Each structure stands twice: as structure tokens, then as C-alpha cells.
Amino acid sequence: MNILDIIAKKRDGLELSSEEINFFICGICDKTIADYQASALLMAIRINGMSARETADLTISMMNSGDVADLSSIGAKTADKHSTGGVGDTVTLIAVPLAAACGCKIAKMSGRALGHTGGTIDKMDSIGINSELSVEELIKNTKTIGCAVAQQTGELAPADKILYQLRDVTATVDSIPLIASSILSKKFATGADVIVLDVKTGSGALMKTLEESKALAKAMVDIGYHTDKRVCAFITGMEQPLGRYIGNRLEVYDAIMALSGKSQGALLDVSVEIAAKMMELSMDIGHEEALSMLKTALESGAGLEKLREMIKAQGGDISVVGDPEKLVIDSKSEVLSEVDGYISSMDTQLIGEAARALGAGRMKKTDPIDFDAGIIMNVKIGDKVNKGDMLACLICADSEKIKIAEEMMKKAIVVSLDKPIIPPVIYDFIQ
Ligand code: URA
């Protein structure tokens, strides 16, 4: 077997065998395949695509290029969720404790903020939660409390890191089989039996159109089918931020409000659906039963109590659960509407970038985060506003950063005279 024949085969639109795909992945890891050859194959894949079987083989080979967590000692099926990245998307901090309060076992590995989207680990850092758990600690906490959220430990799918760096500089990032295998190789390596995906669609999402989002969701569900893993995907809207609060401590606040029954809306709706699906598939119960258990966990405060237990077990500041107001600092500046009309659309990516400009995210990997900084949205698509009404509130102690973010927010929130169609929160579910 040699890499030239493999490149030529994919260039000619033929299907690669499992052995050829594994040869490629082993070769990029042990450096017997040169970067220019790997890049040529990536371009051939980008142009000619991959079958579901090839994509599944690529995922498994990439998963096997590094550590694979073994969660079997938890003694029950485990569930995990993964979002393709959103703005104001704090679903993990709601869905995980809620489902765990209902008996679901969730040993979750999460990431940091990426580009304009937030990351669960940064939100956890913002209240002092230790996310540097070993796999043994992750398992122990999941056994005793029902859930644990940690940073990815060990070396998960190192082949993905190599390929991603090449894709980034060869115009091959936007390939559905390459994205799907990249996401799921890392998720599979974290060891959960059930994976519920939240594929975002719209202006703030990785995939901007519904068609692309459906194609990505289907590619990932197909990988599950070909690898005997339970994978399903929601397609949810990112035409506007999911929750009202964007930023690290602000999103912890939003999660506590939702779990306390003090806020309703899209964030809670998506969280409940994802929690229900994790329960159904890992606990073998029906949708109605899962929803009814979740309703009870919300109303009784059991979900909030589970969040408190998780924060405590991971060394965080549990006082924020009883006194969430201290998560929202007073240094605020308002963005006002300059005209009368309806909120007709939002550039959600730009809103995420504005939050990052305020300090809620990083421009470079090494940048520090201002945990207090962020945005409180005061409007949703379809709301009627008058000139001078507050559209959003910016939180940051630095007036220069506020000025920059204010300009971005004025561009990002579009007010027009026509009443818009309100976009759905959940577009589709694929399994
Ligand atoms: N996220 C990933 O992990 N990989 C991709 O290719 C795109 C988004």
C-alpha cells in the first residue's frame, strides 16, 4: 500500500478501503506521510467527498490515534452532549445537572471558547470549578453524583489536530466528512455510550444554512450507525443568541436562573429536549416519561441542587447558586435603537465577536479572559422597538472596549419596518 495510490484513487472519485484510510491516519501520525501528500488527499476528499462508510472508518482511525477513555466502571450507560458551537449557548450547565438529577449518568469532557463561540470550561473556570479531572476522578464523581464535566485529558485523537492544522491552511476546513469525523473522533474518544449532538444553524453557527447543517447532522448520525454508537442530532437555531446572557459568569447566571425556574425561553427549551434525549437513550425510557421527570426536577429544584453538588465536588464557589446576582457586575453600558421598527435579524457571529471584544473570549490561545465581561440581550427577533429603546447591555470595565463592542452590536442587530418571520428554536431531529 502506498500513499500515492491512495491519493490517486480519491482524486478519481473512488471509495477508499478501511485499510487505506487507516494507513493514511497512521502515516500522518508517525510522519511517514508528508504534509503535502496529506494535503493533496484532503483536497481530493474535499472535492469528491466520502461515503458514510469511509467517513466512519476515518472517525475510528482518528479516534484510535490517541487515548480512548474507558467509562465502563461507571456501571451504567453514559450519555454526553456536544454542540457545534453557539452564542449564549449554556445548554451544558442546564441539561447536564437536570438529566443527572433524573438518574442519567453523564461523564462529560468539554472545551474552551473557540472563535466567537463560548466554551463550558471557561464558564466553569469563572466560578472556580476545577475541570482538570483525571479519568478516574471523572468516573468517581459520575458514580457518586451522577455527573461531572472535565477538560479533555490525555491525548484525544491527535490525528485530528494534525489534519485540522493542514485543513486550516489548505482551504479544506469546510468538508462535511472531514468536519463530522473531526468532531466525532474526539467525542468517541471520551467514552460515552450515547452522544446527543446539537448542530447549530444560522448566522452564529459553524454551518450557516439549514441545508448544510442537516448534511452535517446526517453525516454524524450515519457515523454512529456504521460504528454501532448511539448518535442522534438536533438542529437548533443560531439566528440569534440562544440565551439572554453572553459571557462566562453571565452564562452561569443564566443557567442558575433557568434551573431555578426563574427564566423560560429558547435556552431552557433546547436544554430540556437535549436532557430528555440523553435520558431516553441511556436509560431506555420514553420521551414523555423523560419530559415528566425533567419537569419534576425543575419544579422541585433537584436540577439546581445537582448543579450545586457538581460545583462543590469540583471545588467551585457554591455561594453563586444561592446568590446568583453577584455574577452580574454593575459596570454597564446600553446599546439603544436608533429607529422605530421590528428586530428583523441578527448577525449572531458578530454578537459573539462583540462579546469577545469585551473580553469574554480570546483572540489568541494565551489571552486572559475577563470572566465578568459580556452582553445581556434585551430583544429577540420579532420584538417591536422604538427609537431609544435598549437593545442590549454591555458589561465591561474598559470604556475603549465598550466603544468597539457598541459599534459591532449596532451593526449586528437589524431593525426594520417589516415584521419578520420568527425563526424556530428547534428545526429538526435526526436519528
Ligand atoms: N469542530 C471540530 O472539532 N472540527 C471541525 O472540523 C470543525 C469544528
Boltz pocket constraint, residues with backbone or C-beta under 6 A from the ligand:
constraints:
  - pocket:
      binder: B
      contacts: [[A, 84], [A, 173], [A, 178], [A, 179], [A, 180], [A, 182], [A, 183], [A, 206]]
      max_distance: 6.0
